[in-house]
Amino acid sequence: MPVLPTALIPAAQARTYARIAAALLLVTMVAGGFGEFYVPATLIVASDAAATATNVVAHNSMFRLGFAAYLVEAMCDITLSLVREPEGEWAPLAREMLARLPKD
């Protein structure tokens, strides 16, 4: 995976990229921890689909919030890949996906 040589990036721009990457990583960790670990551990009952369905219905807002957190994590991962490697092979697809997000 090619990475731009640091000699070609001005120091101020490199610091900006580093701050953006750090913020995205922080959001990824928090949203991922909530959406992938806390919510499933709270709602899913092992070997009992009926109890799991009851938990999902009873805690519908938590289920939706966990799904939204998972989507936020995915978008942060895509954006982080663009910050890290702006001209990589997946960059056009990632830019297209980000461009299709609602702008409300």
Secondary structure as GFF3:
##gff-version 3
##sequence-region A 1 104
A	DSSP	three_ten_helix	6	8	.	.	.	ID=ss1
A	DSSP	alpha_helix	11	32	.	.	.	ID=ss2
A	DSSP	pi_helix	33	38	.	.	.	ID=ss3
A	DSSP	alpha_helix	39	43	.	.	.	ID=ss4
A	DSSP	alpha_helix	49	58	.	.	.	ID=ss5
A	DSSP	alpha_helix	60	84	.	.	.	ID=ss6
A	DSSP	alpha_helix	91	99	.	.	.	ID=ss7
###
